[in-house]
Amino acid sequence: MSEKKNDYASVMARKGEIMKASVGIDYSIFESGSITFDYERMMRETGYSPEDMRKIQGEVHVGNTPLLELRNLTALARKCAKSGFGARIFIKDEACNPSGSFKARRAAISVYEAKKRGFAGIMSATSGNYGAAVASQAAMTGLKCIIVQECYDSKGRGQPEIIEKARKCEALGAEVVQLSVGPELFYKYLLLLEETGYFNASLYTPFGIAGIETLGIEIAGQFREKYGKEPDAVVCTNAGGGNVTGTARGLIKAGSKSAVIGASVNLAGLHMASDGQFNKKSFTTGHTGFGVPFASWPDRSDVPRSAARPLRYMDRYVTITQGEVFYITEALASLEGLEKGPAGNTSLAAAFALAREMPENAIILVQETEYTGAGKHVQPQLSFARSNGIDVRFGDPKDEVPGENLILPARPSLIRAVDVDLNHIRRSLIKTALANYCKTTGSAPSGADIAFLAEETRRDADFVRGVIAEIGA
């Protein structure tokens, strides 16, 4: 038997077989040979009902996190709103999970599956909270754990937040492999999966997304029990789409009619894989550098078919600025006595702006919080920004230019949520699907393909046909 080659091209050519062995899912059984695939069947193949998942998570201290009403932030929002407006703002305090974020929910199911299948260890490629969640759950169940982290630029400089997350992973017993920004992350990850034979706790498997469904179910149940109604809007920080997808699916399963709003930090103009721009941003996740491309093409992830498909579930998608998130982080601490990390505060900043559009009797919920630590605090991040040539000042956040400046609001009324054109993203998804499948085969999309794309974009078949006609496919 010839020895396997480990150069970049050879390893990437083996991606499919490495993923199949490490995830335990044969994605081909969901495929049609064209654009469409059986998404719901793929989700059912986890084999876990919501009741199963709640039991699994409960045994490892995950879930059942409290609802907290932010009365002081609500009062501030009302001062900045016209008379009769300013919805009540709540948070679901997911920082109470063992690893300090909602990602413990998805990690619990992945680790349980790895243990059940007899894997000796588990791996994840992540710069952040998910790595800590996997490490925490692996420690509880006696599995070895490796976290592969994109951490540094070519000069060896790492963001304080990313370094803090590595410390957290190591403290929870994981081996952390730190790499510089660029294509080596996925290459090295594939090599390690192949060498170790560990389970791939990808963020984008059905296990990783289904685990978040319990969050949506809890939200609906807790609000009904305590307040006799569901929240009018649920705001989810959006990066790779799993947070929105899992929470929304849980809300739907609970029979909730709450609007689902995605929120991302606006990092337009910065390339996430650029060595020179890697440290020009002050956010490592929850930003448009992930949120927009993953919404417009979910299958860019590390598995053949991503279970995170946010366009199916978002009623609205808004952006917020870096400065606005830092400002609301400080406001949460000083007004509510709660120190939380930046990912959840992305959706909190959006919720603060959106609450001012809603009547006083409405409820808006931020569906997650995350732990904070030395590198996640505002000052280390702002100091790092200054050291990388970013102009940090107070002013109007609408003037913020990612990579050039970071503008803290001069007053809270300047915090605004800016709508993203979802139809633009929908058109992009359809065009990419046609480019990936129809142009390579030379065939036109079938009726089943059009129906699938309508589900993917949460639009009707006429919308899909209109986009196809636009591009002359």
N, C-alpha and C positions, 0 to 999 in steps of 0.2 A: 504494500500500500504506500503510495507516494505521500510525502509529508506536505501538509497544508502550507501554502504561502501566506505570509502575514504582512505583505505590503498593502498599502491603502486600497488599491483597486481590487485585489483579491479578497480582502476582508469584506469590502462593501458588496462584492458580488455574492458573498455567502450570507448576506443580511437576512434573507428570508428564512433560510434553514436555522440560523442561529436564533432568530426570534421565535420560530415555531417550537424549538426545543426548550427555550427558556421561559416561555409564557404558557405553554401547554394548550394553545388554542390553534386549531387548524382553520385559518381565516378563509380558505378556499371554499369551504362548505356554505359560506354566506354569499359567495360571488355569483353573478349571473353571466359573466363574460363581457358585460357592457358597463354602462355607468352605474346602473342600479345594483344595490346589494341589500340583503335583508337585515336592516339595522336592529329591529326589535327582536328578531330571532337571536342575533349576536348578544344582545343584552340579556335575554332569557337564559343563554347558555352558561351564565355564571352558576346557575343552579341554586341561587339563594333568593328566597322571598324577603320582603321587607322585615317580616317577623324574625326570620333567620339572622338577618344582618344586625338587627337591634340586639338580639341575644348574643351574637358573637362580639359585638362592640361593647355590650354591657359587661361581659366577663373580663374585658381588659380595660375597664374604667373609661371607656369612650362614650360620649354622647350625654343626653339628658342635661345639657348645659342651660344656664339660666337666661331668662329675658330680663334686660335692664332698661328701664325708661330713663332717658337723658333729659330730665326736666329743665336743667339750667341751659343746655344747648337749645332746647325747644324754645325757652323764653327768649334767648338771644335771636333765634331765627324769626320769632314773631316781631321783635323790635325792628327787624330789617325787612319785614313784609308789610303789605298793605293790610288795612283793617279787616279782621275776620279770617286772615290766612296765617299759615304756619302750623303744619301738621305735627302731631306728637312724634318724636324721634325715639326709636328703640334700637338696641343692639342685642344680638344673640351672642352671648359671651363664650365663644368657642376657644378662647385662650384657657378656659378651664379644663380642656382635654389634656391628657398626660404630657404630650409634647408641645402644647401651647398653641395649637391651631386646629382648624377644621380638618386639616389633611390627615389627622389621626383617624378619621372615619374611613378614608380610602385606604390608608396603610393597614388598618386592622383587617380588612377583608383580603387584601393581597397577601399579607403575612399568614393569615389563617389558611388560605389556599396553598401557599408554598409549604406550610407545615403538613397539611393533609396529603399533599402529593409526594412528600418524602424528600424535599430539597434540603440540603445541608445549610444553605445560606440564601441570602436575598440581596439584590442590588438595585440601585436606582441612580439615574443620572439627573441631578438637580442641583441648583445653586442654593436652595432655600429650605423652607419649612417642611416640605415633603420629606427631605432627607432625614430631618430630625424625627418626623413621625414614623418613618420606616425603621430607623435605628431604635426608637423607643419600643415599638411593637416587637421587633426582632429580639430585643433584650428580654422582654417579658416571656417570649415563647421559646427561648433558647436557640435561636438561629443566629448564625454568623451574618455579618452585614458589611457591605462595602457601598460607600456613597462616592460617586464620581461627580466632581464639582468643577464647573467653569468659573475660575476664580480670578485670574491675573491677566493683565495685558503683557506685551512682550518685554516690558521693562520690569516685570515682577511686582507691579503695584496692584493690590487688591482692594476692593471697596470695603469699608468698615462693616457694612451690613452682611456682605458675603462671608467675610472672615468670622464674624460673630456666629453665623449659621454653621460654619465648619466646626467652630468650638463646641457648639451645641451637639452636633452629630457625634463628635469624638467623646464628649462627656457622657453620651448615652451608649457608648460602647462600639460605635462603628469605626471602621477603617475608612479614612477620607483620602481619596486620590484627587489632588488639585491640579488642574490643567489651565493653560492659557486659552484665551478666546480663539475660536476658529473651528475648523472641521475636525481637529484631532479629538474633540470630546466624544463624538459619536463613534469614531474609529476605535479609540481606546476602550470605550464602553463595550463595543461588540467583542473586542479581543478578550476582555476580562470575563464577559459572560461565557464565552467559548472555553476559556481556560479553567474557570472555576466550576462551571456547570450549575451556577446559582440561578434562582428564580428571578425573572425580570419584573420588578414591581414598577412597571411603566405607569406614568400618570394617565395614560390614554387607553388602558385595557378596560373591558367591561367591569372587572373587579374594582378598579380605581374610581370609576364613575358611579357605579351602583352604590358604593359605600356612602356617597354623599346624599343619596336619596333619603336616608334617615333624617338628615338635617331638615329637608323640606317638610317631611312628615311631622317632625317635632314642632316646627314653627306653627303649622296649621293647628295642631292639637293643643299646644300651650296657649295660643291666643284665644282659641274658642273657649277653653276651660277658664282662663283668667279674665278675659275681656268680653266674651260673648260674640266676638267677631274676628275675622282674619285681617291681617294688615292690608291696606289698600295697595301698597307697593312694597316690593322686596328688592333691595339694591344689592347686587353681587359684584365684587371686584372681578374683572375679566382679564385673563391672560391667555392660557391655552384653551379655555372654554369649559373645562371640567367643572369648575365651581358653579357657573350658570346652569350647565346641563344637569348635573346631579341634583342641585337644589330645586330646579324647576320640575324635574321628573318626580321628585318627592312631593312637591306641592300638588301636582296633578293627581298623583296616586291618592293623596289625602282629600281630593275633591275641592281644592282651593281655587279661587278665581283671582287671587292676587296678581297684579301686574308684576312682571319680572323685568328689571332694568339692569343692564350691564354697565359697569363704570370702569374706565381705564385712565391712567395718567397719560397725558398727551406728550409723547416723545417724537412727534413728527419731525422727519429730517435726519434722525439719528439711525444708523444701521447697527443692529444688535450684534452682528458678527464682525464688525470692523474693529480692528485692534486700536486704531487711533481714536475711535468714538466710544469705546467700551466704558471708559471712566469719565466720559463727558455727561453721563446721566447719573441721577441720584436715586434711581429706582431699579431694582433688580428683577421685579416681576410686577404684575398688575398694570402693565403699560401697553400702549398701542403697538410697540414693536413686536409684541406677541399677540395682543388682542385682535388687531386687524387682520394680519396674515392668517392666523389660525381660524378666524371666523370665515374668511373668504375661501380657505382650503384646509379643512381639518386634517386631511390625510398626509400632511407634511410631517406628521409626528413619527415616532420611532417604531410604530406598529403598522401593519398593512392597512388596517381600517381603524381610525380613531373612534372611540366611544364618546368623545367630547364633541358635540355638534351644536354650538350655541345659537346659530341662526334659526334652528328649529324652535327655540324657546324664548328668545328675547323679544319683549314688546317694545323696548326702547334701548338705545345704546348712547351713553354720554361720556364725554371726557372732562377731566379736571386737570389742573396744572400741578407741577411739583411743589411750587410755593404754597398753593392752597392746601395740599395735604399736610405739609409741615405745620402750617398755621393751625389746622384743625386738630392735629396731634397735640400741640401745646394747649389748645383750648379745652380739649377733652381732659387733659391732666389738671389744668388749673381750675376749671369750672365744675368738673364731675369727680375729680379725685381718682381718675382711672388712667394708668399708663398702659398704652397699647402700641403695638408695632404698626408700621406704615401700610402694610397690605390691606388690612381691614379699614384703616383710616382713609384709604382711597375712596371706598364706597361711602364712608361717613362724610367726607367732604362733599361728595355728590349729593348725598341725602340732605345735608344742611341747605344746599342750594335748592333742591327739588321741593323740600318741605315748604319753602316760601311761596311755591306755586299752588299749594294744596290748602284746602280749608282747615280750620283749627280742629274740627272733629275727625279729620282723617288721621291714619296711622301710616308711617313709613318706617320700615325695618331695615337696618344694616345686618345682613345675615351671618356676619362673622367678625370676630376680633382675633388678633394674634398676640403672642407673647412679645415682650420687648427685652432688649439686652444692650450691653455697652455699645456695640456697633450700630444698633438700630435706632438709637436716640437721634434727635434732631441735630444737636451740635456736632457730633462726629461726622455726620453726613454733610452738613453745611461747610465744615472746615475742610473736608476732602474735596468738595466742589470748588472752594476757593483755591486750593492747592493745584487744581487742574485748570485754572484760568477762568472759572465761571464767576461772573459778576453777581454777587448775592446782595439784594437790597429790598427795601419796602417800596411798594408802588401798586400799580394796577396789574393783576395777573394776566390780563389779556395781552400785555406787552411781552410776556415771557417767550423767549426763543430757545427751545431745547438745545443744549450744547454751547450756548452763549451766555445766558443769564438765568437766574432763578429768583423770581419776584414773589416775596411774601406780601399778602394783601395788606394795604395800609389800614383797612377797616373791614369787618366781616361782611358787610353788604356787597363787597366786591367779589365774593366767592360765587362763581357761576358754573353751572353745568352746561356744556356745549353739546348739542346733539350731533351724532354721527349719522350720515346718510346711509341707512340700512339698505335701501334699494341699490345703492352703488356697490355695497359689499355683496348683495345677492347676485347682481349682474356679474361681478367678478367671479363668484363661485361657479356660476353656470358656464361662463367662458372658459374657466380653467378645466372644468369637467369635460367640456367638448374638446379642448386642446389635448387633454391627457388620453382620452379614449377614442373619440370619433375620428380625429385627424390621423391617428396612428393606424386605425383599421380601415379608414376610408368610407365607413358606413355612417348613415344618418342616425340620429337618436331615435329610439323606438318609442312607442306609446308608453311602455313601462318606464323608460328612462325619463320621459317628460313628467310622468306622475311622481317619480322618485325626486326629481329636482324641485318639483313643487313642494314636496314635503321638506326637503332640505332647506329651502328658502322661505318656507311658511307663506307661500303665495299660491295662486292657482295656476292651472295649466296654461291659461292664456298669457300670463306674465312670462312664463318660461318660453313659450312660442315667440313672444314678442322679442325677447332677448336673442333667441336663435335667429330671428329674422334680421335683427340689427347687425349681427356679425356675419350674416350670409352663410350660415353653416348648413 
